[in-house]
Amino acid sequence: MHFKVFSRSPITAAVILGLLAAQTQVLAQAQPSVPNSSKALQQNPLQQRYTFDLPEQHLLYSLGEFTATTQIAVVRQDGQPINGTAPALRGEMTADEALRTLLADSSLTISYRNGRTAELLEQATSTTVGNQTAFSTLTVSADRIGDDWVYHEPRSVSVISREQIDRLPPRHAADMLVQTPGVTSSVSRHDPGLSVNIRGMQDFGRVNMMIDGMRQNYVESGHQQRNGQMYVDSDLLSDVIIEKGPNAGVHGANAIAGSANFRTINLEDVVLPGNDVGVRFRGNTGVGGEGNGVNFIGSIAVAGRVGDNLELVAARSHRNLGEYSPGSRNQNLIFQRFDRESHEDLVSQDELAVNRLKHTGQTQDSSLFKSRWIISDDQELQFSYIGTELSYNNVSDRRVFDASGPGGVDVISGEDAWNEHGEAEASSDSFAFDYSYNPDNPLIDLHTKFYFVNTENRRVTNPPPNVRADNAWESGMCSPPPNEQWEEECAPGLRNTTHTQTDTIGFQFDNTSNFELGSQGTLSTNYGVEWFQDEGKPNNTSDRDGRNTGYFDQFANSNVNPHGRRDVASAFSSLTWERPKFTLGGGLRYDYYRLRGETTVPYTEENYESRMDRFMRLVGNSYEQAQTRCAEEGHSTSCRNIPIYEQALADPENSGFYNRGTYDPEWLTTTSHMNVDVDREDGQLSPFLNGAYRPNDWLELFAGWGQGWRPPALTETLWEGGHPSDSFSHMFPNPLARPERSTSWEIGANVFKRDVLIQDDQFAAKLSYFDTRVDDYLFTSTNNAMPGAPAPELGMGNTAFVNNLAETKFRGLELELNYDAGNWYTGLNYTHMLDAENEFCQHMYYLGSQMERYDQPNEDGTYPDVHYEAIEAGYDSAQDMLDNRTRCHRSMVYNSARTLPNDRGSAYAGMRFFNQDLDIGVRANYAKEILSEGFNDYASYYWPSYLTWDLYASYRLNQHVLFRASVENVRDENYLTAYSDIFSQTYAPGRAVQAGVEIRF
């Protein structure tokens, strides 16, 4: 693979690449036969040897690749353009030799300020005072150069750069995903949690969401729009890497949809080029009355080198958001009506209009610390900590109608449609140790990671006004021990605190070995193992006006966020053969899981009662009752019947009434619940194939095929409990859930061409078609028959995760393109889903019918009719037929899988002035309408289309100070973000003006 990193414009005078970006890029370079970043940071990095494979190209691009490979910063002091052509550079040589070769045909010379910084000087114009050289350096940052590498990768991968994040500072973490094709989020503006959706799939690890490679596997059960979310602070990020589809790499276990790695800042993001110590301050706020809830978003970071072997980074950020106003233009409120037809005349625009979205205030405080120890030329060890704490509101879903009042259906006015239950808090702490070893040996490029992630959430639900409950508590009826009426009388007066916690511990190991095949190209193999364990630790409590009511905790605790532990282990290997014209690769992954926990499962016990047993039981009961009434009451009839009963019990068949219908044999069914210790394990081998063909130097065609495997999560297997404040619904576990199995393939093309319209411009594009089919896709069903239920059609309210018997399809097209001419630029991304919805089918008795009665012979030796019907239909038994009875309907699906994401896209264009210090641009965001097919009368699955516009600008005063400003939703459109949480129905913010500054010194 030819991995290339180019700047967007050769007019920029200095080239600086951050160490972290360089480390990432080096892994994808033509294979080094010597150490990479570790050696380059030692006392004599200029004498370290590297293998280069650079074509003849513009000098600036070659210098960019030189920096990516060696991690030696190249700067120019006078701010002049770096022009000219660099010769081809191939073979093994020292960094100094390579740099001098690249500059051989230019008028530039080299002056090394230190082992990490090379200064480019005109031969006759360098000015030195004493031993100090004056620097006035313009910088091409890592993200300006580094995000072009995606157009040289023969697969679907996207990068959200720091530059992109800064253009329009995100209010919610999901806002960072807007410009990424194939990626979205079911965002709720009341909840700061982020759930990443890739190509229509999300939840329970289908997308491996990570911070610096650490899995964020927290799950909190709600209304099923997000089953798996993370808490991340955008102000502490360096970039986000989105990998789409399954893969045979270190982050591929469980991730049938792909991965999203949110990478945090490093020393290079704080310290200015050529310095050893630095401070970075960032602050952003709403402007005047147009801030629309943005109070403050900012951070401070400090970093420095201690000698040549230790690097330290520390940062602290704060975010304060208030309530905001949705847009006022083009209000489309029909989607809020529960029944769009029958309630058309009941709901007016004025009644539904929302001028302020209540309860959206949030605060977030985050911390970061990193310590990187360069042990030797070829080894380094890093410790990382990233933590965040959030405070927000526990808010209900959107309510439009209230049917509880005496007047029947009442309309809830717009701003009161969301009810605040109480406060909510969340925290997440991630710790990691990273070790890398890269000696002077092409067979070893080793990386290991050991990490621990703790994520917790605490939601308080205050009791609603309830006179009956208040009277019960005031009368003392609810004092311990609770009596039989506690649930009906006392529970509504309790304040409930729901505490959910997920602890994840993980280990990763991988190594890359490279082999030179001479004229036959290169061969590389990557192999390793990954293991992680998720443990759920919920704890629910209750209190009354702050008074401890621990004696009620046994009733407050449920298993909706279950206790349990799940281990996933994976071994993987891939092999890649690369020549200038093509790349061929393949891989294997073996995944294994074990899940342990306790839950409560419904079951049915059936016992056959023969005529004799039934006769003896019923007559025996009558005999005992007659004896009692005769002795105690002198009841004459009872006294006369005693000898009759005695004779019948002595000789039943000659009693004279033995053959009455009352004593016909029958099956007795007992339905109950039992505690079950679940201990499940399974494994799967998954293959991968990929290839690419490069007909010329600007076009690459690629294709890939692979299988994925995702075992059931803790919640899918173990959850159990009643729905809060709803006696109709109940959640049931599924210890029989089967793992999901996916088959994915894609075809695509990369385009990367310079000098398209003018000299030194650049055009890049990536187009992909993807097709993923999943068998046994797990979804939330709200209609399930329990074992022993005689009428399986009447299972509404019984909610469980079940496997989809129909194939679940996710197909679509993705386009991402960029053009940069230096002084102006433009770009476009778009996602088109080829399927609007999937078909969902399930077993009616997902735990089995557990009914044997229909397969037992009658007294005359015949069987019930249903038994013969089953045999005639090809089943082994009537129970087998019931167990395989299915239904297909989307109305039973109660989570995001029910509807696929909207077609959506964004386009941007900008201009740069004053030697590119001033950057002004505009962005348009479009989403197509979604109306769930077959649900025209329901608002729950309808997202109107929209088109919004944003403006942004930045001005770099000097290398120390950068000003930013932005206007989001310029036209103040009223809309729901595409594919956002359809139950909360929180409007996106209206027009918001922000301004900020970044200072580095």
N, C-alpha and C positions, 0 to 999 in steps of 0.2 A: 504494500500500500504506500502510495506517495502522499505523505501527510504534509500539507503546506499551510503556512501561516503568513498572511500578507496584511499590510496596513490598507486602510481604505483609501488613502491618498498619499502619493509620494511627495506632496508639497510640504507635509509636516516634517519638521527638521530633525527631530531626535527620536530615537527608537529605544524604548525601555520596556522590558518584559518582566512582570512579577514572577517571583520564584515559584509560587504555587501554580500559576498558569503554565509556566515552563515545565514543571514536573509532569503535569497532566499531558502536555503536548509531546513530551519526549517519549512517553510510553507508546505513542502512535507513530513516531518517526520511523524511518528506515532503521533497522535494528542496530543499536549501538553495540560495539564489541568491547566497550570500556565503560567505566562507571559514569552515571549521569550526575544528578544534582549534588549528591554528597561530595564528590571529589571537586566539583566546580566551586565549592564554597571553602575549600581548604586554602592554606597559605600560598600555594602556587597553582591556582586553577588554570593559569594561562599555559602551563606545561602539561596539563592533562590531555590525553589523546582521545579523539572522538572519530567515529565513522560518519562521513558526510556523503550525501547523494543529492546535490542541488543542480538543477539545470541552468543553462545560461538564461538570465532573466534580469529584470530591473534590479539595480543595486539595493534599493530599499527593501525589496522583498527578501533578497538573500540575507541581508543583515537581520531581518526579522526572524528567519529560520535559524540563523547562527545563534541569536540570543535564546530562542526556544530550546536549542540543543545544549548549549553550554551554560546557560543562565548567567552569562556575562553581559551586563548592560552596555549598550552602545549609544552614546549621546553626542550631540553636536552643539557647540557653545554659541554659535553666532546666529542661530535661528534661520539659516539659509536652507534651501531645498537640497535634498540628497538626490542627485540625478545620475544618469549614466547606467551602463549595463555591466553586470558582474559576470565573470566567466563561469563556466560550469565547474563545480567543485565535487570531486568524487574521490573516495578513498579515506584512509586513516591518517590523521595528522593531529598536531597539537592545536589548541584553540588559537594561539598566536599565529601559527603558520596559516591556518585557515583564514583568519581575518585579513592578514597581509595579502593573501592570494586574491581575496574578493576585492580588495582596494587597489590591486596592481594597475588597473587601467584608469584609475581616477586621479584627481589632483589632491586627494586627501591623504594625510598621514595620521599615525596613531600616537596618542599620548595616554599612557595608563595612569589614571589617578590612584587606583588601587587594584587589587587583584580581581575586583568585581566590576569595575567600571572602565570602559575604553572610550576616550574622548577623541572625536574626529576633528582634525584641524586642517585648514588650508595651509599648504606648505610655506607660504610667505606671510601669513597673517596671524600666527599664534602670538598671543601677548601674555607674558608672565611677569608678575611682580614678586620678586623674591622667589619663594618656592610655591606661591599660590597662583592658581589659575582661576580667573573670573568666569563663573558659569551663568549663562542666561539660557536655560534649556527649555525648549518645548518638548512635550512628551506625547508619544503615542502609547497609550496605556495598554495593559494586557487585554482588556476586553475590546478595545478598538482593533487590535490586531488579531486577538485570539478567537473571536467568534466566527471567523470565516472557515475554521477547520471542519465544520459540520458539512460543508459542501464538497469535502474530499473523503468523507466516510461513506462506504457503500452499504448504507443501512439508514433506517429512519432514526435520526437523533436531532434534537434541537437544543439550543442554548439560550437562556434568558440572561443577558449580560447585565452588569452593574449599570452601564450607560442606559440601557433600556429601562431598568427599574427606576432610575433617577429622573427620567424625562417626565413621568407622571407618578409622583410618589404614591404608593398604594395605601389606601385607607384600610382595606382588608387584604390579608395575604393572598386571597384568590385573585385580586386585581393584577398580580404579577403575570398571570397566565393568559391574559387577553390576546397577546400577539403570538401565541404558540399554536400552530396548527395541530389538530387532533387532541387538544388538551383543554379541559374545562373543569368546573367545580360546581357542586350543588350547594352554593353558598347561602347562608342565612346571615343577614346583617345584624341580627341579635346575638350571634354566636361567633366568637373569633376563631373557632377551629377550622382548619383547612383539610378538605378531602379532595384529592387529585383524581380526576377521571381522565383516562387515556383511551381514546377510541371507543368510548361507550361503556367501559368497564371501570369499576371502582370497588372499594370496601374489602375488608378482611384480607389485606395483603395482595389483592390482585394487582394493585400498583404498589410497588415497594417504595414507600415514602421514607426518605432518609435526611438526616442532617449530618453532613460530613461522613457519609457512609454508615451511620448508625440508624438502624431501623426504628421507626416511630410507629409502633403497633398498637397504640392505645385505641380502645373501643368503648363507646358509651351508647347504650341502647336508648333510642328515642323513637321518633316516628319514621325511622328507617330510611331517611334521606341521606344519612351519613352513618355508615357502620365502619368506623375507622377514621380518625382524624388526628392531626398534628398541630402543635402550637409553635410557630416560627416567627421571628422578628425580621422583617425585611431590611431593617436598617443595619443589621450586622452581617448581611450576606455579601459574598463576592460575586456569585453567579448561581444559576440553577441549570443542571444538566438533565435533560429529559430523554430517556431511552425508551423507544416504543417497540412493544412486542417481546416475546420470550427470548432468552439468550442463554448461552452456555458459559457465562461469566460469573464473577464472584457475587454479584448482587441479584442473580436470576432465580433463586429458589422461591417458590410460591408465587412469583410475579408473572402471571400469564398475560397481563396487559402491558407491563413495562415497569419502569422505575423513574423516580424523580428525586434527585440528589441536590439538596439545598446546601451549598458550600459556603462556609463562613469566611470572614476576612482573615488574612494572614499579615505578616510583617510588611510585605510589599504593598499592601493596600493602605498602609499608614505612613511608612517611612519614605521620604522623597529619595529619588535616585541619587546615589553617591553618598548618602548619609547613613549613619549607624543608629540614630535615634530620631524618633518622630512623634508628633501628636496630630491627631485629626479630630476636628470638631465639625459636626453636621447638625444643622437646625432647620426645621421647616414648620411653617405655621399658616393658618388661614389669614387672608388679607381683609381687614376691616369686617364689615358685615357680610362679606361674600365668602367667608371661610366655610360656611355650611357645616359646622361641627368639627372641623379640624382645628384643634387647639394647639397641639404641639406634637411633632415627630422629630426626634433627634437622638444623637449619640455622641460620645466622646471616646476616643481610643488612643492608647499610648503603646509604643512598641520600640524595641531597641535590641541591638546586638551587644552581648557581653563577651568581649574577646572575639575569637574566630569560631567558637564552638557552641555558643548558646544564643538563642533568639527567644525573646519574650514578647507576648502580646496580651494586652488587657483592654477590655471595652465595657462600657455601660450605656444602655439606651433607655429612653422613656418615650411612651406614646400616650397621648391623652385625647380622646375623641368624645364629642358630645352628641346629643341628638341632632338630626339633620332633617332638611326638607327635601322631599322628592321633587322631581321636575313638575312644572305647572303646565307644560305645553303638550298638546295632543294626548290628554288623558284618555286611556282606554280601560274602562273599569268593568267591562262585561265579564272579564275572566274571574272577577271576585264573586259572582253570583253563583250560589250553590247549584241552582237549576236555571240555566240560561233561558229556558222557555217560560216555565210557569211563574217565575219570579220577575219576569221582564218589567211588569208594571208596578211591582212592589218596591223596587229599589231605584231611587233616583241618583243622578250624578252627584248632587249635593250631599246626599246621605252617605255616599261611599267615598267622597273626596277626602284625601289625606294631605293635610298641609304640613304636618310634622310627624315624623316617624318616631314615636315614643320609645323609650327604654333602649336606645341604641348606644348610650354612653358606655365607654370602655376605657380602662387604663391597662398599660402593659409596661413592665420593667424587666429588662433582660441584662444578663451578664455573660461575659466571655473571657476565658483565660487560656492561653496556649504557651507551652514551653517546648522548644525544639532543641534537642541536644545532638550535635554532630559528633558522634563518638570517634569516628576515624574517617579516613578517606572514603570508605565504602559502607559505612553504617550510620544510621541516625535513629533517634528515639524521640517521639513527641507525645506529650500529654495534652489533652484538650478537655475543656469543660464549657458547656453552653447551657445556660439556664434561663427560664423565663417565668414570670408570674403575671397572671391576668385577673382583673376584676371586672365583672359585667353583670348583667341581669338575667335571671331565670324567667323567660317570657313564654307565653303560650303561643301556639300557632295562630294564624289568622282566623278570626271568627267573623262571619258576615251576618249570620242569623242566630237568634237565641230563641229556642222553642220551650224554654223552661218557665217562662212567665205566664200569668193568667190569661194574657191576651193571645196566646198561641205563638205564631212565628213573628218575632220582632226583629227589625233591622238594627244592627249595631252600627252606630255612626263611625265614620272612617278612623279617626285617631284613637278611638277606644276599642278597636278591633283586636288589639294585642293586649293581653292582661299580664301584668307583672306579678309572678308568683312569689318572688323574693330575690335575694342576691345569689350570685354564683361566683366561684373562684376556680381557677385552674393553674396548675404549675407543671413544669416539665424540666427535668435535669438530665443531662447527657454527659457521660464521662467516657473517655477513650484513651487507650495507649496504642500508639502506632509504632511499628518497628519496620525498617527497610534495610535490606542488605543487597548491595550491587557492586561486587568486586570486579576486577579486571578479567571478567570471564563471560563470554556471550551466553553461557548456559544458565546464568544466575541473575535474576532480577526479582528479588523476593520481597513480599510485603505481607505483614501480619497486622491484625487489629483485634484488640480485646476491648469490649465496651459494655456499659450498663446504662439503661435508660429507665427513669422513673417518671411516670406521668399520672397526675391525680386531678380529680375534679370534684368539687363540692357544690351541690345545688340545694338551696333551701326553698321549700314550698310552704308558704304561710297558709293557715286555714282560711277559707273564705267565710264571710258572715254566715252564721248558723245559730239561730236562737235555740234550737233543740239541743245542739251540742253544748252550748254555753250553759243551759239549765242543768244538763247532766253533770257537767264538771262542777258547777257551783253547789249542787246538791250532795256531792260526795260519792255519787254512784260510780265514778271512774277511779276511785282510790284503789290501791292494791288490796287483795288480788282482784284482777278484773273479772267481772261476772259475765254471764252469757250474752248480755246485751251490749257488751263493750263495742263490738264492731259497728253496730248500727247507731248507737247513741254517742259513743265517745270518740271514735276514730276521726270523724269529720272535724273535731276541734283540736286536733294535734298539728303541730308544726313538724314537718318531716324534712330530714336532712339526708340527702342521697350522696354517698361518698363512693366514687369509683376510682380504681387504681389498677394500672397495668405496669408490671415490671418486666423489662426485656433485658436479657443478658445474651451477648453474642460473641462469636469468635470467627475470624476470617483469615484465610491463608491462601496466597496464590503466588506462583512463580512463572516467569516467562523465559523460555530458552530459544535462542536464535541460532540458525545454521545457514552459513553461506554456501550456495550451490554453484558458485561460479557463474557461467553463462546461463544456467538454468534458473537463476533468480535466488530468492531467499525462502527459507522455511522457518516458521515460528510456531511454538506451541505454548499455550497458557493452560495451567492446570492448578487445582487446589481444592480446598474444602471450605464449607461454611456451616456453622451451627448457631442456632439461636433458640432461646426458650422464652415463651410468654407466660406470665403468671397473673391471673386475675385475682384481685383482693378487694372486693366490695365490702362496704359496711354502712348500713342504713340505721339511723337513729330517729327518735321522736322526742318531742318535749311539749309542754303546755306552758306558755307564757314564761319561758326560761326555766321552768321547774322540771327537774329530772323525772322522766317517766320511763326509766329503763325497763320496767316490767312490761311495757308495751313493745319493746324492741323486737321481741320474738315475732310479733305480728307485722312490724314495719319492715323487717328484713325480707327480701325476696331474692330470687336467683335470676332476675332479669339481666343483671350484669354479673355473670356467674363466677364463683370460685372455680379454680381449675388451673391446670398446667399443661402446656403443649410444647413439645420439642420438635424442631425441624432440623434435619441434617442433610447435607448435600455434598456430593463429590462431582467434580466437573473437569472436563478437558476439551480443548479445541486445538485444531491444527490448521494453519494457514499457509498456503503456497502462493507466492507473489512474484510476478514478472512485470515488466513495464506495461504490457498490454492487458493483462488480466490478473485476477485474484480468484483463487478457489479455496474454500474452507469448509470445515465440518466440525462437529462437536458432539459430545455426549454428556448428559447430566443424569445422575441417579439421586433421587430425593426420597427421604424417609421421614415419617412423622410418627409420634406417639402422643396421645392425648389422654389425660387422666383427670378425673373429677367426680363429683357427686351431683345427682339430680333426682328429681321425682318424676316418675313415668306413670301414666295411666295404664291400667291393665284390666283385663276381664277374666274371671274364673268361671268356667261352665261345668256344671255337674248334672249328670243324667239321673233322673229319679224314675225308677220303674214303677209299674202299677202297684206292685206289692209294697215297695218302700213308701210310695205316696199314701197308699191306704193305711199302712201302719202309722205313719206320721200324723195324718189328719184325724183318723179315728182315735189314736192315742191322745191327741190334744183334746178331742171332745170328751173322752172318758175322764181325763183329769179335771176338766171344767165341771162335768156333771157331779163328780165326787165332791168337789169343793162347794158347789151350790147346794147340794143335798145336805151336806154336813152343817154348813154355816147358815143357810137360809131355809132349809126344809122344803126346797123347791120340788114339788111333786113330780113334774115331768122329768127333771134331772134324776130323781131317785128311781123312777121307773126305767130310765134308759141305761142305768149302770149295768145290769145283767146282760142287756143286749150288746153293749160295747164289749163286755168281757168275753161273751161268746164269739163275737166277730174277731176279736184280737186272737182268740185261741184257734179259730178255724176260718181265716179270711175268705177263702174261695167259696165256702158254703154259707156265707153270712147273708146272702140274699141281695146285697147291694155292692158287692165287690166290683162288678163290671159297669157300674154307673160312670157317666162321663166325668164326674167330679174327680175320679181317681185315674183318669187317663195319664199315662206317663208323659213327662215333659222335661225340658231342660231348664235348670235354674241358673240364672246369670247374676253374678256379683261383680259390680264395677267399683274399682277403688284406685288408689295410688300407692306406689311402693318406691322406697328409696333404692337407688341403683348406683353402684360403684362402676363408673365407666372407665375402661382401659382399652383404648383402640390404637392400632398401629397398622401401617401400610407403607408401601414403597412403589416407585415407578421409575423406569428408565426412559429418558426422553432424548431423541436425536435432533440434530440441527445441520442444515446445509446452507451455504451461501456462495455467491460468486459475483464477479464484476468484470466488465469488459470496457476498455478505454480505446475507442477508435481513433481519438486524437487527443491533443493536450488540453482540451477544454470540456470534453464530454465524457461522462462515465455512466454506463448502464449497469444496474445491479438487480439482483433478485435474492430472496432468502426464503427458507422454509424451516419450520421448527415446531416442535410439540411442547406443550406445557402441562403442568400438573399442580393443582392446588388442593390440599387436604382441608377438611372442614375446620373452622376456627372454634374457639371455646364457646362463643355465644351461639353459633349455629348448632352446636351439639348439646349444650347443657342448659341454656336459659329456660327459666320456668317461673311463673308468677302471674299475679293479676295485673291488669292494666290500671294504672293510677286513676282514681276517680271514675272508673268505668267498670261496672260489674258484669257488663255484657261480654267483654273481651278477656281472654286468658291466653298467656303464652305457654307453649308446651315445648319440651326438648325434642331433639331428634338424634339419639345415639346411633341410629342406623344410616345417617347421612353418608353418601358416597363422595369421594374426591372428584373435583372437576378435572376434565381432560380436554385440552385445547389443541387444535391444529391451526397454525397461522402461516400464511405466506404473503409475500409482498413483492412487487416489482417497482422499480423506480429509476430515476435518472438524476445525476448531479451535473450542473453546468457551472463552470467557473472560467470566465474569460476576461482578459484585460484589453485595453485599447479598442473598445467597441465603438464608441462614438467620438471620443477624443483621446488624445494620448494620456496614458496612465489612469484612465477610468477603469471601473471594475463592475462586472455583472456576475451575479451568483444566483443559482436557483436550485431547488430540490423539489421534485415531484414524486409522489408515492401513491400507489394503489395497494390497499391492504384488505385482507380477507381472513377473518378469524372465526372458526366454528368451535363452539364449546359443547361438549356432552356433559350431562348431569350438572348443569349450572344451578347453583343454589340460590333460591329466592325466597322472600317472605310471603307466605300464603296465609290468607285470613279465613280460609274455608276448608277445614279438615275434620273428617269423621274420626271419632275416637274409637278405640277397640270396643267391639260389642254393640256399637250403635246400630239399631235396626234400620234407620233411614239415613244413609250417608250423605244425602243431599242437604241435610239440616246441620251442617257443621260450621255455619257462620259464627265468627267471633273466636273460633279456635285457631290461634295463630302459631305458625311454626315455620322453620326453614326447611324447605323440601327441594328435592332435585327435580329439575325440569326434564321431562321425558322427551320433549321436542328439542331439536338442535337449536341452540342459541347462536345467532349470527351477528357479526359486527363487521360491516364492509363499508369502505369509503375511499375518498380521494383527498390527498393533502397537497397543498401548494405553498411553497415559501420561496420568495425571491427578493433580491436586493440589488439596487444599482447605486454606485457611488462615483461621482465625478469630482470629488474633492470639495468644490465650492457648493455643490448641491447633491442631494441624494433622495432616493425614494425606495419604497418597499411595499410588499403585499404578502398576506398570508390568507389562506382560505381552507375550510374543511367542508366537504360535502359527504354526508352519510347516505349510502345507497339504500338502506333499509330504515323505515321510520319506526317500526315496531317489530317485536318478536312474538312468536306464538309460545304460550306457556301451558303445559300439560302436566298433570301430577296424578299420583295414586290417591284415590279418595281416602283410603285407610293407609296413611303413610307409615304407621307403626304396625300395620297388619290388622286384619279384621278380628283375629283371635276367636272365630266362631266355628266350632267343630260340630255343632248340633245338626247341621244339614248333611253331614257325611256319616251319621250313625243310623243303623237300621231301625225301622219301626218294629213293633212286637210281632207283626206278621212276616217279617223278613224283608219287606220293601223299604225303599229310601224315600225321603222327601223329594218332591218334584224338582226343587232347585238343584239337587244333586245330579239328577239325570240331565237337566239342562246344561250343567257344567261339563259333564262327560261328553255330551253331544257337541258342545262348542270346542272341544279339544283340550279342556283343562283336566288336571289330575283329580280335582275334587271341587266341591262347592266353595270351600274355603280358599282354594287356589284361585278360583274365579273372582271371589270378592277381594282378595289381596291384590289382584291385578286390575281391578276396576278403576277407570281413569276419568278425568274431566279436563276439558281444555277451555280456558276463559281468562282474559286478562284482568277481569274485574277482581280476581282474588289476589292479584299481585300488589304488594303494598310497599314497594321501595323504588329506587331510581331505575331498576332494570326494566320497569314497565314501559318506559319510553326512552328512545335513544336521543342523544343530544341534537340540538338544532344545527342546521347549516349555519355557519358563522364565519366571519373573517374581519380583518382590519387592513387598512392601508395608511401609509404615512409618507410624508414628503417634507423636506427641510432644506434650508440654505445656510451656508457658513460665510461669515464676513470677518474682516479684520484679521487676516492670516488665520482664519478658522477659529478664532477665540470666541466669536459670537455665533451661536447655533439657534436658529428659529425654525419651528416645524409645526405641522398639523397632523392629526391622526383621525381617521374615520373608523367607526366600529359598527358592524352590521350583524344582525341575527335574523334568520328566517322564522316565521311563525311555526309553532308546533301545536297541533290539535290532535290529541290522541284519538286514533281511529276507533269508532265504535262507542265513543264517550262524548258525543256532541252536547249532551245535556249537563255535563259535569265540568265545573271550573277547575277541578283539582289537577287536570293534566292539560292545561292550555297556557302557552306562553305567546303573547303577541309579538309580532316582528317590530324591529326598531332600527333606527340609524342615528347615531350620536357623533358629535365632533368634539375634539380636544385640541388645545393649543399648548405648546411648551416652548421654553427658551432657556438658554444658559449663556453666561458670559464669564470667561476666564480672565480675570484682571491680571493675574500673573500666576506663577507656579504655586503660589501659596493660597490664593483666594479665588473661589468660583461661586458665582451667583446663579440661582435658578428661579424660575417662575413657571406656573402652569395654570391653565383654566380647563377643568374637566366639564364635560356636558355643556358646551358653550350655549347651545340653543335651549337649555333647560327642559329637555325631553323627559316625559314621564314614562317609565318602562320598568319591566322586570328583567334583570340580567339573564341572559340565555342559560337555560337549564338550571337556574337557581332553585333553592329549596321551595317546592311548590306548595308545601303545607304552611310554611311561615309566611310566604308571599310578601317578603319585605322588598319594597321598591328600592331601586338603585338611587343613589344621591342625585339631586338636581345640580345646578351649576355650582361649582366650587372653585375659588381662586386661592392658590397657594403661592408662597414665596419662601425661599430659603437660601442658605449660604453654607459653603464648605470651606474650612480653613485648615491648611496643613503647614506645619513648620517643624 
